[in-house]
Amino acid sequence: MRLRNIPGADEAIADSPHCIQEPMAEKGRWHLIFGNENPIHIEIGMGKGQFIMKLAKEHPDINYIGIERYSSVLLRALQKMEIEPLPNIRFLCMDASIITEVFDKEEVAKIYLNFSDPWPKERHAKRRLTSRQFFERYDKILAGNGVVEFKTDNDDLFAFSMEEVAEAGWTLDAHTFDLHHDPVLNEGNVMTEYEEKFSSLGHPIHKLIARRSFS
């Protein structure tokens, strides 16, 4: 589905103090952007920002960076930030494939992937954010105890993701096929816009938590 282009979105992002315009220049120095040494959590494919902004509000001792490649979508998050600015969050308008050029080794403590594009055609599998190619990228930026948390309602993508965790040499810490009925993994769960929509339609939400395996 083609996203509707919103006139002025690119200009609004370029002018926003909440967006980092040259993120590759900040590699290894994100603590200077936030002015502290708090851990950094990133969400790749943040959409309109509901999830990451709620986390940032609930956890002021953590710095959050939301990554969204579509300017018309990111604009919606910026509009929310104008109403309620949060000092511990920044946005990046970029493709996730270059994250190793933006974050240094062990610079990120946690990565969130929520309702990512399933890229259903097999030839596009390496573009999926839970592919082994992306796990290799995550491996280069996550701290030693860092984890990846992934949520989706897409059965095929979740099955693929479970397989890729092992293929990438990572460890599956936990998983559930019905998050909202899992008393352990659902504790403290923050819902995204898509999660609210799909769960209201009766779709079970799947979640996994993965970390690197160390020999």
BELZISUL-V867935 format. One record per backbone hydrogen bond with DSSP energy under -0.5 kcal/mol. NH is the residue of the N-H (numbers start at 1). CO is the residue of the C=O. Records with the same first field share a line. If there is no record, write none. Layout:
# BELZISUL-V867935
NH = CO, CO
This chain:
# BELZISUL-V867935
7 = 5
9 = 6
12 = 8
13 = 9
14 = 10
15 = 11
16 = 12, 13
19 = 16
20 = 91
21 = 19
25 = 22
26 = 23
27 = 24
29 = 26
32 = 29
33 = 29
34 = 30
35 = 31
36 = 31
41 = 63
42 = 110
43 = 65
44 = 112
45 = 43, 67
46 = 67
49 = 46
53 = 49
54 = 50
55 = 51
56 = 52
57 = 53
58 = 54
59 = 55
62 = 59
63 = 39
64 = 88
65 = 41
66 = 90
67 = 43
68 = 92
71 = 69
73 = 70
74 = 70
75 = 71
76 = 73
77 = 73, 74
78 = 74
79 = 75
80 = 76
81 = 77
82 = 78
83 = 79
84 = 80
89 = 86
90 = 64
91 = 18
92 = 66
94 = 92
98 = 95
99 = 96
101 = 98
102 = 98, 99
103 = 99
107 = 104, 141
108 = 141
109 = 40
110 = 40
111 = 147
112 = 42
113 = 149
114 = 44
115 = 113, 151
124 = 121
125 = 122
127 = 124
128 = 125
131 = 128
135 = 131
136 = 132
137 = 133
138 = 134
139 = 135
140 = 136, 137
141 = 137, 138
142 = 138
143 = 108
146 = 143
147 = 109
148 = 210
149 = 111
150 = 208
151 = 113
152 = 206
155 = 153
158 = 154
159 = 155
160 = 156
161 = 157
162 = 158
163 = 159
164 = 160
165 = 161
166 = 162
167 = 163
168 = 164
169 = 166
170 = 165
171 = 211
173 = 171, 209
174 = 209
176 = 207
179 = 205
181 = 178
182 = 179
183 = 181
186 = 182
187 = 184
189 = 186
191 = 189
196 = 192
197 = 193
198 = 194
199 = 195
200 = 196
201 = 197
202 = 199
203 = 198
206 = 152
207 = 176
208 = 150
209 = 174
210 = 148
211 = 171
212 = 146
213 = 169
